Amino acid sequence: MTVLLVLAFFLVFIVLDYMLNRRKAFATVAVTTPRTVPATFGADFVDGFQVPENLSYHAGHSWLVAERKNLVRVGADEFAAALLGKIEKIELPKPGTWIRQGQKIAAFYRDGVKTEMVSPTEGEVTEVNAEVVNRPAELREHPYSKGWLVAVHVPDEESTVRNLVPKSLVRDWMRDAVERLYSLQPALAGAVAADGGRPAEDLLASVPDADWRQTTSEFFLTA
């Protein structure tokens, strides 16, 4: 009888130990499994618009990033790309052209109407993105990768940061731009996709009465 009691005691102990360890294993999984967070709530998004933190921004919604010493790549941010929407043609300066910060360097056409964007830096254009020229939709689809515009050699590296939006103020600057856009065109406040507030592919298309050139020129600082 004593032997049976001892065996029963150990059996109960083993079962209890198994159950406790099983609960701990599940608890560990619950804590360590990463939560799925919508991309729009990441650090690189402001009010639904992607604003990569590793880039530098001009107030006219162009961006630049250093490729290597004295060479930067330039493009248009997603806010600009969404305003431009379905453009038909892009004109860019030829390699060898000297551009200045604040000078108009890119022209975009839609329904025969032209709007322009200014350069975020000063230097010599060394390369033009032929892919985006041949297929303008790349700008809207991939504004920070395939949709880049030009590469620029900058002899004075300080010019790559002079008069740009301070890194610490980029999020506030973009938030202000979105608020100004919605105040100018209230109907746009609802022109976002259903997946967490991402901007519509072609923002101004949802507002037939909006003046595409005037609106883009105001935000691109070319009005």
HELIX and SHEET records of a PDB file:
HELIX    1   1 THR A    2  THR A   32  1                                  31    
HELIX    2   2 ALA A   39  PHE A   41  5                                   3    
HELIX    3   3 GLU A   78  LEU A   84  1                                   7    
HELIX    4   4 ALA A  130  ASN A  134  1                                   5    
HELIX    5   5 ALA A  137  GLU A  141  1                                   5    
HELIX    6   6 GLU A  157  THR A  160  5                                   4    
HELIX    7   7 LYS A  167  LEU A  169  5                                   3    
HELIX    8   8 VAL A  170  LEU A  184  1                                  15    
HELIX    9   9 PRO A  186  GLY A  190  5                                   5    
HELIX   10  10 LEU A  203  SER A  206  5                                   4    
HELIX   11  11 TRP A  212  PHE A  219  1                                   8    
SHEET    1   A 2 PHE A  45  VAL A  46  0                                        
SHEET    2   A 2 PHE A  49  GLN A  50 -1                                        
SHEET    1   B 6 SER A  56  TYR A  57  0                                        
SHEET    2   B 6 SER A  62  ARG A  68 -1                                        
SHEET    3   B 6 LEU A  71  ALA A  76 -1                                        
SHEET    4   B 6 VAL A 150  HIS A 153 -1                                        
SHEET    5   B 6 GLY A 123  VAL A 128 -1                                        
SHEET    6   B 6 TRP A  98  ILE A  99 -1                                        
SHEET    1   C 3 LYS A  89  GLU A  91  0                                        
SHEET    2   C 3 LYS A 104  ARG A 110 -1                                        
SHEET    3   C 3 VAL A 113  VAL A 118 -1                                        
END                                                                             
